[in-house]
Amino acid sequence: MQAISRRSTLIRVALAVSLLPAAVGLAGSSLAQGADSLEPPAVLRAEDVLPAAMIRGPHHTVDPTVHVYSLMPEYRVRSEFGDHIVYGNAPLRSLVREFAAIAELRRIKKSDAFVEATKNALAGPVRGARSLIEDPAGTLSGIPEATAEIFGRVGEQLRRGRRSQYEDGSAAAILAVSSFKRDLARKLDVDVYSTNEALQKELNSIAWASAAGNLSLSAVSMATGAVVLQVAGYARTLEQAKTVVAAEPPAEISRRSRKALAGMGMPKDLVDRFLAHRSYSPRHQYLIVTSLEAMGGVADRRRLLDAALTVETEGGAHLFQRLAEMMAAYHRTVRPLARISTDWGFPVGVLPGGQAVVLAPFDHVLWSELTSRFVARLPVSAGRGQAGHHDGAAAGGEVWVTGDLSARSRAEIERRGYSIHPRSGERLPLAD
């Protein structure tokens, strides 16, 4: 497959390395089963695991054969905008929305309004909007003084340190192009911090025409398309948090996150490291912070933030975001959690009675080495104090999974006294 996206590599690495960093290397865990007792990779049919609109649309086709190596299905996607490999249903839903958005943005670029705006941009006071994309640092000296007001948020930007890998350059921010991009992304229901290069190229192009050439999006009809609306409705979203991310610049999102984390009593050095972590986009961070804030009264919330710092990839950041959302949704809609523990190499919720609640953002769990090592770590008693002594916790617990489990995985987990809740999306709403 040609032109495989950068996203695919990151997510695959995340699944292999970042997701369960301690579970993979548990030399001290006594795994009773040998390697020959593990399940081999599974081969599924796309039509058995995806709705028809996800398999084929106006701009893409998913290969009919789907491979699962441990925890997530691997989808190979062919599109007029490039071929991709994605791991998991949520990334696939996001990608399909991005295809529809790219098509709509390219349609806008063919309009008379866009052509006129491009002419205005090239003749305007900030000469050569194209040069700002190609060489933003070289044009900083030509920026009108009136744009100095944008520096009202420079203090938070300096506290954050370097931008995350997902953010626009300083010239774009000064010219308010990022604001137009966020508005565009919101209208098209895509993540403005996406690493999809084709999407970013088209968003940049329209945003520059809007900022430098006075392109009014009301001058062109913006139709998101039936596929976008259909796919967007496939998953629940955290609408309030998404609205903030869509409306505010990165520094403001960071300021809000910092204030919320301080209000939870998080140590300043931990907050600084989390907000400066380059694997997390402002969207990842704000959704994690929103989830932590929703778990008011839960002890040891900093454990989840500590674990989040171990992530080194985009895929790992996205999975930690979904884990935090699942934990918050469980706490708010199923049963209140008492605390969060990372005693087993993975953030786990603990109920007041001591039962562990494992919230796993995985779409197809096989009995692999990764799974077996983690399950072997799950204790008979869920709670363990810092000194290593049991704190009167009860046996057993719950495992919630966004997707399905193989029969072998289900049997092994139930054998340890844990009830299983597959396809948890209806009970535990998540933001793609």
Secondary structure, DSSP 8 states (H G I E B T S, - for coil): --S--HHHHHHHHIIIIISSHHHHT-TTS---S-GGGS---EEEEHHHHS-HHHHEETTEEE-SEEEESSSSEEEEEEETT--EEEESHHHHHHHHHHHHHHHHHHHHHTSHHHHHHHHHHHHSSS--HHHHHH-GGGGGGGS-GGGGGGGGGHHHHHHH-S--TTS--HHHHHTTHHHHHHHHHHHHT--TT---HHHHHHHHHHHHHHHHH---GGGS-----HHHHHHHTTS---HHHHHHHHHS-HHHHHHHHHHHHHHTT--HHHHHHHHT-TTS-HHHHHHHHHHHHHSTT-BTTHHHHHHHTT--SHHHHHHHHHHHHHHHHHHHHT----EEE-TTSS-EEE-TTS-EEEEE--SEE---HHHHHHHHH--SBS---TTS---S--B-EEEEESSEE-HHHHHHHHHTTEEEE-SGGGTS----
